[in-house]
Each structure stands twice: as C-alpha cells, then as structure tokens.
Amino acid sequence: MKFKTINPATEEVIKEYDIMTKDGVENKVKNARKAFETWKGIDIKERSKLIKKLGKRIERKKQKIAEAITIEMGKAIKESIPEVEKCARICEYFGKNAKKFLKDEKIKTEFQESYVMFEPLGVVGSIMPWNFPMSQAFRFAVPAIIAGNVQIIKPSSTTPYSGGLVVEELFKACKFPEHVFSAVIGDATTGTALIESDINAASLTGSVETGSKIAQLATKDIKKVVLELGGSDPFIVLNDAEIEKTATVAAAGRFLNCGQSCIAAKRFIVIKEIAEQFTQRFIEVTRNMKVGDPMDPNTDIGPLVRESQRQLVERQIKMSVEQGAKILLGGKRIERKGYFFEPTIMSATNSMTICKEEAFGPAAPVIIAQDEEEAIRIANDTEYGLGASIWTENREKGKMLTKRIQAGVVFVNKTPRSDPRLPFGGIKKSGMGRELDRYGLLEMVNIKSVIIN
C-alpha cells in the first residue's frame, strides 16, 4: 500500500510513499531496543554534546528544511523558518541543562543516604502532527533522547519528510548511534502498530479523538502516555487594554499557520464598552494581511493543509451563521488553485459551533462580555484547557486573573506559545502530561527513590 503527499498551495503531488507494515514497525522497535542498551550507558556529557551538535546543524540547514515544511503543509515560509530555528533552540537548551535536570537529588532523612535518581524508560513511540511537523517532533524527541531513551516517531502522512525523514537525516549526519532516532512512515495503521508494539512509553500531539484512542491502546499494556491535544484558547480583552497593539497581536495570533495551531487564540472575548473599537481595528489589521503563495516571503497566510480541512472550516462557519453569528470579514473559500480560504472575523456567542468546536482554520469569533466576571466565565466554559491570554494595562490585575483561568498556559499581554524554558501542556480535554523544560524531560524517566542504611 502507498500514499501520496500533496502540495496544498498547488494541489500537485509531491511524492509517493510506502505504508510501513506492522512487521516493519516491529523490526524498527527491535532495533531501537538494542540501541537503547548502549545509548542509556553513554555519559550525559556525551549525549549533550551530540544534541548541541544537532542544533548547530539545524541552524545551518534551516532554509532548505523550512522550504520542505512549506511545500508539504502550506505554511508561509516566513513562519516555517522560525519553526526550524525553534528546533535549534530546543537542542541548545537541553544540551546545556540536561545534566543539571538529571542530577541525583539528595533528600535528608533518618537514613545514611537518601536520594532520587532519574533513569530512562526505554523505547518511546510518538505520533506527531502536520501543523508544526518539525518542532513538534523535536520538542518531544530531544528531551526524551538526552535523558537516555531512544525515540521512534510516526509523522503525519501529510508531512512524512519534514516531520520524520528529514529529522532522521539530521540525527544520522550528527553521528548519533544507529536507531537512537528513527521514523516510521505510513497511515493510521502504522501509528496503531507503533503504540501496540514493544515500546515503553508513548506520546501524541493531535486531536482529542485520536488522543483518546492512543491512550486506550497504550494504557492497555500500562505504558506511560503524554498527550498534547486541541484547544479553544480564549483571548480576553479587558476595557483598559491598549487597542492598537492588542488588535494587531490578535490578528497575528489567530491567523498564524492559517489558524491551524492548537495554541492559537480562538475565542476573542471582549468587554462590551471597547468591543466595537477593538473589532473594527481587528478587521482593519486582518484585511491588510496578504493571502497567497506560501513560498513568497511577503505572504502572511498560506492555504489550509487539505481540502477536507477547508470544508470543515466552511461547515463550522455555516452552522454558526445559522445559529445567529454575523460575518464581519471574509467567510468564503478563495477560488484559485490550492486550499485557500479568506481570513474570517465574525460576531458570535460562546454556544455557537465556531466556539464549542476547535476551529482549526482562519476563523475568529468575537464574543462580547458585559464585564470581567462574565469574560472569565466564558473563557472557562469549554471542554478545552490548553492556553489563554489576558490583555490589560494593569499587570497586577492580569496576574491575579491568571489564577482563575482553567488552562495549562496563561500569558498576560502576549499570545501563548511553547518555549523550551517552560513546561507546555493542557488540562481537561487538551491533554495530559507536559513537554519541554525539566518537567517535560521527567515525563520520560523512571523517578527512582533510593535509601542506603
């Protein structure tokens, strides 16, 4: 069996790939397990040195890698380059800090010696998405590998090269031992085979539905699971927010990657007395964004990843309009080659489809709240809990309100994003566990307590 990748900007076939069978996956896992026996014994200094080397190579190759991302999934090249640069920063951060993160922790007790040590789990299998194909792979693989695990990634069938094969090439070029990192290419059957194979832990970045299935498969055999799932992040604009700056950032935050980001602002909750002013400026900024060829460095918004994704956004907008939403800007597909869609702003209420479902495309619902109390209530009235942002000139007020937001990530006067220095992940249906920073690294180790008496 085979599958094809399609350039979403041109609708042309890029390449055809074989779907790896269950036997092929199990063979990869067998090789990885052998590699683990050697890799786990390599000193952390040497593992860190290799990871730093990897980061430097990524930086040197970033233009070519960024172009591969844009061709496979349609992201504007001006966004693909920073994605690749983030991978290099992840390598630099963990290369510098892993030794400290993994150092034994002495605990004072009545015994002669008491301490906590951190040991790798073994073979980690990860199923990765198409929207940030390379950075998603790196933000899980790097901490897992530097901790002494070995990693097998199944990239999306939309981005098998930029999310898997190019990463494999980079590890090989940096002289990592064979099978410390490997990719398995295929469809959902390949992913299922990976999770059901002889791995020790699993991670997934994807939809709630897929996350639930993967968790059930993994926990059936008591395998550790980390899930980073969807979001419907509130962007809360208080009445003392600086309108010009806030509206400009709102447009950038919503339409990043054509709106196809789990951590993107997705519900714009604005206090009534400034709602009209904010909305008008939001519309003006969005109207000036350039939609077009994603390889053009001046393009702000490229195509959606595939036709089915465009149809999903159309359905969500149509249903919301039937429920009473009003289109303020855009709302239609763009009639040209490629899966392009107009950046869309609409008035809405939190009960509408565009707010209840995760809107994974260029659609921004603006919800009016009577006051701060109602804004917080609306923000928390969702099954998701990934990220949120609060916009106010009163930083102390913003800081206090962060305690009331139900999310794994809350930013004040900045749009949420992942950062290797901070743990990343959600609550409720947005997932379980954390990635990045020491907390993410410790998800993939055995935290062993030791007492000597």
C-alpha positions in Angstrom: 0.0 0.0 0.0 1.1 3.5 -0.8 0.0 7.1 -0.1 0.8 10.4 -1.8 1.7 13.8 -0.4 0.1 16.9 -1.9 1.3 20.5 -2.1 -1.7 22.4 -0.6 -0.8 25.6 -2.5 -0.8 23.9 -5.9 -2.7 20.7 -5.4 0.2 18.9 -7.1 1.6 15.5 -6.0 4.9 15.9 -4.2 5.9 12.2 -3.6 4.5 8.7 -3.1 5.5 6.7 -0.1 5.1 3.1 1.0 3.0 2.5 4.1 5.1 0.6 6.7 3.5 -2.6 7.8 3.2 -4.0 11.3 6.2 -6.2 10.7 8.2 -3.3 9.5 7.3 -1.3 12.7 8.1 -4.2 15.0 11.5 -4.6 13.3 12.2 -0.9 13.9 11.3 -1.3 17.6 13.5 -4.3 17.9 16.5 -2.3 16.5 15.7 0.6 18.8 15.6 -1.7 21.8 19.1 -2.9 21.0 20.3 0.7 20.6 18.8 1.6 23.9 21.1 -0.8 25.8 24.1 1.1 24.5 22.7 4.6 24.5 21.5 4.6 28.1 25.0 3.9 29.2 26.6 6.8 27.4 27.6 9.6 29.7 25.2 12.6 29.8 28.1 14.9 28.8 28.4 12.9 25.5 24.7 12.9 24.9 24.5 16.6 25.5 27.4 17.2 23.1 25.6 15.4 20.3 22.4 17.3 20.9 24.2 20.6 20.7 25.8 19.5 17.5 22.4 18.6 16.2 21.1 22.1 17.0 24.0 23.7 15.1 23.4 21.6 12.0 19.7 22.5 12.0 20.7 26.2 12.1 22.9 25.7 9.0 20.2 23.8 7.1 17.2 25.9 8.1 16.3 27.4 4.8 16.1 24.1 3.0 14.2 22.4 5.8 11.8 25.4 6.1 11.0 25.1 2.3 10.2 21.4 2.8 7.7 22.3 5.6 6.0 24.9 3.4 5.8 22.6 0.4 4.3 19.8 2.4 1.7 21.6 4.5 1.4 25.1 3.1 2.7 27.2 6.0 4.0 30.7 4.9 7.8 30.5 4.6 8.2 33.4 7.0 6.7 31.1 9.6 8.5 27.9 8.6 11.9 29.4 9.1 11.2 30.4 12.8 9.8 26.9 13.3 13.1 25.4 12.3 15.0 27.9 14.4 13.0 26.8 17.4 14.2 23.3 16.9 17.8 24.5 17.2 16.9 26.4 20.4 15.4 23.3 21.9 18.7 21.4 21.2 20.7 24.2 22.7 18.5 24.4 25.8 18.5 20.7 26.6 22.2 20.3 25.6 23.0 23.0 28.2 20.6 22.0 31.0 20.0 18.2 30.8 22.9 17.3 33.1 21.5 19.6 35.8 18.0 18.3 35.3 19.1 14.7 35.7 21.4 15.1 38.6 20.6 12.9 41.7 18.5 14.8 44.3 19.7 14.2 47.9 16.9 14.0 50.4 17.6 14.5 54.1 16.1 11.6 56.1 17.0 9.5 59.2 18.8 7.1 56.9 22.5 7.1 56.0 21.8 8.1 52.4 18.5 9.1 50.7 18.3 10.3 47.2 16.2 10.4 44.0 17.7 9.3 40.7 16.3 9.5 37.1 16.6 6.7 34.7 15.4 6.4 31.1 12.3 4.3 30.4 13.5 2.7 27.1 11.9 3.0 23.7 9.5 5.9 23.3 7.0 5.9 20.4 5.5 9.2 19.3 2.7 10.1 16.8 3.2 13.6 15.5 1.0 16.1 13.7 1.3 18.0 10.5 0.8 21.6 11.6 4.2 22.1 13.2 5.8 18.9 11.8 9.4 19.5 12.8 9.2 21.5 16.0 6.6 19.1 17.5 8.9 16.2 16.8 11.9 18.0 18.3 10.2 19.2 21.4 9.4 15.7 22.5 12.3 13.7 20.9 15.2 15.9 22.2 14.4 15.7 26.0 13.5 12.0 25.7 16.7 11.1 23.9 19.0 13.3 26.0 17.5 11.5 29.1 18.8 8.2 27.7 15.7 6.9 25.9 15.6 6.1 22.2 12.8 7.6 20.0 10.7 6.3 17.2 8.4 8.9 15.5 5.5 8.3 13.2 5.0 11.7 11.4 1.7 12.7 9.9 1.1 11.2 6.4 0.8 14.8 5.3 4.4 15.7 6.3 6.4 12.4 6.3 9.6 14.2 5.1 9.6 17.4 7.1 8.2 15.7 10.2 10.2 12.5 10.1 12.6 11.7 7.4 14.5 15.0 7.4 14.8 14.6 11.2 16.2 11.1 10.8 18.7 12.5 8.3 19.8 15.2 10.7 20.4 12.7 13.5 22.4 10.4 11.2 24.5 13.4 9.9 25.4 14.2 13.5 26.7 10.7 14.1 24.2 9.6 16.7 24.4 5.8 17.2 22.2 4.0 14.7 18.5 3.6 15.7 18.6 6.1 18.6 16.2 8.1 16.5 14.1 6.6 13.7 10.9 7.4 11.8 8.2 5.0 10.6 6.2 6.3 7.6 2.6 5.4 6.9 -1.0 5.9 7.9 -3.2 5.3 11.0 -2.4 1.6 10.8 1.3 2.3 11.2 0.6 4.5 14.2 -1.5 1.9 15.8 1.2 -0.7 15.2 3.8 1.5 16.9 1.7 2.1 20.0 0.8 -1.6 20.3 4.5 -2.7 19.7 7.1 -3.4 22.4 7.6 0.3 23.3 7.8 1.6 26.9 6.1 4.9 26.6 4.0 6.8 24.0 3.2 10.4 23.2 0.8 12.0 20.8 0.1 15.5 19.6 -3.2 15.6 17.8 -7.0 15.7 18.1 -9.0 14.8 21.2 -10.5 11.8 19.4 -7.1 10.4 18.3 -5.6 11.1 21.7 -8.4 9.1 23.4 -7.8 6.1 21.1 -4.0 6.2 21.6 -4.3 6.5 25.3 -6.6 3.4 25.4 -4.2 1.4 23.3 -1.2 2.4 25.4 -2.7 2.0 28.8 -4.0 -1.4 27.9 -0.4 -2.5 28.4 0.3 0.0 31.2 2.6 2.2 29.0 3.3 5.8 30.1 1.4 8.3 27.9 1.8 12.0 27.3 -1.0 13.7 25.2 -0.9 17.3 23.8 -4.3 17.7 22.2 -6.6 20.5 20.9 -7.5 23.9 22.3 -10.1 26.7 22.1 -7.9 29.3 23.7 -9.6 32.5 25.0 -8.1 35.9 24.1 -9.6 38.1 26.8 -9.5 41.9 26.1 -10.2 44.0 29.2 -11.5 47.5 29.0 -8.1 49.1 29.8 -6.2 47.1 27.1 -4.2 49.1 24.5 -6.4 48.6 21.5 -3.9 49.2 18.6 -1.4 46.7 20.0 -4.0 44.2 21.1 -5.8 44.1 17.8 -2.6 43.7 15.9 -1.4 40.8 18.0 -4.9 39.3 17.8 -4.6 39.1 14.1 -1.1 37.6 14.2 -2.1 35.2 16.9 -5.3 33.9 15.2 -4.0 33.6 11.6 -0.6 32.1 12.4 -0.3 29.0 10.2 -3.6 29.8 8.6 -5.2 29.4 12.0 -4.1 25.7 12.2 -2.4 25.8 15.6 -3.6 24.2 18.9 -2.3 27.0 21.0 -3.7 29.8 18.7 -6.1 32.4 20.1 -9.5 31.0 19.0 -12.2 32.9 21.0 -11.9 36.7 21.3 -13.7 37.7 24.5 -14.0 41.5 24.6 -15.5 43.7 27.3 -18.6 45.5 25.9 -17.5 49.1 26.3 -14.5 48.6 24.0 -15.9 45.8 21.8 -16.7 47.9 18.8 -13.4 49.8 18.8 -11.4 46.5 19.1 -13.4 44.7 16.5 -13.0 47.4 13.9 -9.3 47.6 14.4 -9.1 43.8 14.3 -10.9 43.8 11.0 -8.6 46.5 9.5 -5.4 44.7 10.5 -6.7 41.4 9.2 -7.9 42.9 5.9 -4.3 44.1 5.2 -2.8 40.6 5.7 -1.6 39.0 2.4 -3.0 35.6 1.4 -1.1 33.8 -1.3 1.9 31.8 -2.4 3.4 30.5 0.9 6.9 30.4 -0.7 6.7 34.2 -1.1 8.4 35.8 1.9 5.8 38.6 1.8 2.8 36.2 2.3 1.2 36.3 5.7 -1.3 33.5 5.2 -1.0 30.4 3.0 -3.5 27.7 2.2 -5.2 25.2 4.6 -3.5 21.9 4.7 -6.0 19.9 2.6 -9.5 20.3 1.1 -11.2 18.4 3.9 -9.8 20.9 6.4 -11.2 23.7 4.3 -14.6 22.0 4.2 -14.6 21.6 8.0 -14.0 25.4 8.4 -16.8 26.1 6.0 -19.1 23.8 7.9 -18.3 25.5 11.2 -18.9 29.0 9.8 -22.1 28.0 8.1 -23.5 26.3 11.2 -22.6 29.3 13.3 -24.3 31.7 10.9 -27.4 29.6 11.1 -27.1 29.9 14.9 -27.0 33.7 14.7 -23.4 34.6 14.1 -22.7 37.5 11.7 -19.8 37.5 9.2 -17.8 40.8 9.6 -15.0 39.9 7.2 -14.2 37.1 4.8 -16.2 33.8 5.3 -15.5 32.2 1.9 -13.0 30.0 0.1 -10.8 31.7 -2.4 -11.4 30.5 -5.9 -7.9 29.7 -7.1 -5.6 26.7 -7.2 -4.8 25.5 -3.7 -6.8 25.2 -0.5 -7.1 28.9 0.3 -9.7 30.5 2.5 -10.4 34.1 3.4 -9.3 35.2 6.9 -12.7 35.5 8.6 -13.9 37.5 11.6 -17.4 37.0 12.9 -19.6 38.1 15.8 -20.6 35.1 18.0 -21.7 33.7 21.3 -19.9 31.0 23.2 -22.6 28.5 22.5 -22.1 28.5 18.7 -20.3 25.8 16.8 -17.3 28.0 15.9 -16.6 28.4 19.7 -17.7 25.0 21.0 -15.6 23.0 18.5 -11.9 23.6 17.9 -11.8 26.0 14.9 -8.6 24.8 13.1 -8.6 27.4 10.4 -8.7 31.1 9.7 -11.9 31.9 11.6 -12.0 34.3 14.5 -15.2 34.6 16.6 -15.6 37.8 18.7 -17.7 37.4 21.8 -18.9 40.4 23.8 -18.8 40.1 27.6 -20.6 42.5 29.9 -17.7 42.7 32.5 -14.6 40.9 33.7 -16.6 38.3 35.7 -18.5 37.3 32.6 -15.3 37.2 30.5 -13.7 34.8 32.9 -16.8 32.6 33.0 -17.0 32.5 29.1 -13.2 31.7 28.9 -13.6 28.7 31.2 -16.8 27.5 29.6 -15.1 25.0 27.3 -14.1 21.4 27.3 -10.5 22.5 26.4 -7.8 23.9 28.6 -4.6 24.4 26.7 -3.7 28.1 26.6 -5.2 31.6 27.3 -4.2 35.2 27.2 -5.3 38.3 29.1 -4.9 41.8 27.7 -4.8 44.7 30.1 -2.6 47.7 31.0 -3.0 46.7 34.7 -0.4 43.9 35.0 -1.3 43.2 38.6 -4.9 42.7 37.7 -3.8 40.4 34.8 -1.6 38.4 37.2 -4.5 37.9 39.6 -6.8 36.8 36.8 -4.3 34.1 35.7 -5.3 32.2 38.8 -8.9 31.9 37.7 -8.2 30.7 34.2 -8.5 26.9 33.6 -5.6 26.2 31.3 -2.1 24.8 31.3 -0.6 28.0 29.8 -1.7 31.6 30.6 0.0 34.7 29.2 -0.7 38.3 30.1 -0.2 40.8 27.2 1.4 38.1 25.0 0.0 35.3 22.9 0.7 31.8 24.3 3.4 29.7 22.6 5.7 26.9 23.6 9.1 27.8 25.0 11.8 25.2 25.9 12.3 27.0 29.2 8.7 26.4 30.3 6.6 23.3 30.6 3.9 23.1 28.0 0.6 21.2 28.1 -3.1 21.4 28.9 -5.8 20.2 31.2 -9.3 18.9 30.6 -9.6 17.6 27.0 -6.5 19.4 26.0 -4.3 16.6 27.2 -2.2 15.1 30.0 1.4 15.4 30.9 3.9 18.1 29.9 6.5 18.7 27.3 9.6 20.9 27.4 11.7 22.2 30.4 12.6 19.8 33.2 9.0 18.8 33.7 8.8 17.6 30.1 12.1 15.7 30.4 10.9 14.0 33.6 7.8 12.6 31.9 10.1 10.1 30.2 12.2 8.8 33.1 11.8 6.5 36.0 11.9 8.6 39.1 13.6 6.2 41.4 13.9 6.7 45.2 17.0 5.1 46.8 17.7 4.6 50.5 21.0 3.3 51.9 21.0 2.3 55.6 
